[in-house]
Amino acid sequence: EPPRNEEMWFQNGEKKIYAKMYLPAEEKDKYPAVVISHGFAGSSEDNVSRAELFASNGYVAVVFDFCGGGLLSKSDGRTTDMTIFTEQADLEAVIAHVQSLPYVDPSGLVLMGCSQGGFVSALTAAKLHSQIANLALFYPALCIPDDARAGKMMFAKFDPDNIPDVIPCGPMKLGRDYAASVQKMDPFAAIASYPGQVLILHGKKDSIVDFQYAVKAADAYESR
């Protein structure tokens, strides 16, 4: 039978973040926890099967919707206000709430993220350092700064030297800051200071995030 789960709302400033928590069947005083971040234009639903797998292996597993992170997001916020850094602030807020739960071992917190959520998880781990026990990155979108410099991001095309206020991207509308905020960023330098163990999974035929970004990320972590 699937693990028990409950819907929760976390606060990040004035914004409410929708989350779903999956709990192990066995009763314990404290559990390790994993927070799983969805990718660009995704939602918490994308990672339910992963959360159930973690919960069936003794973890409290949390999935959530980034504010403005996708058209199906139940959290507050508009897609035109979303950037890598607003998502990092959302993730930090979720982590703080999860670590404060009485049945969670705050020292056993794992971050897992997919695509853009992987990039955001890596940035957050670099900031929170030893608060994060382990980091798992699924095809992390470390290409985002390069894409912003090139003026090609997912389905969006624009002049990188003259970014419009609103960037149409398939069914989603992005704001200027989504691209502008990362144009001067070196993603590998930004993530490399995380001291814990890192697992990176990336397919060689990925057409959105080139496999070489995972290779460079592994090099950056190994040269710490």
Secondary structure, DSSP 8 states (H G I E B T S, - for coil): ---EEEEEEEEETTEEEEEEEEE-SS--S-EEEEEEE--TT--GGGGHHHHHHHHTTT-EEEEE--TTSSTT--SSS-GGG--HHHHHHHHHHHHHHHHHSTTEEEEEEEEEEETHHHHHHHHHHHHHGGG-SEEEEES--TTHHHHHHHTEETTEE--TTS--SEEEETTEEEEHHHHHTTTT--HHHHHTT--SEEEEE--TT-SSS-THHHHHHHHHHHT-
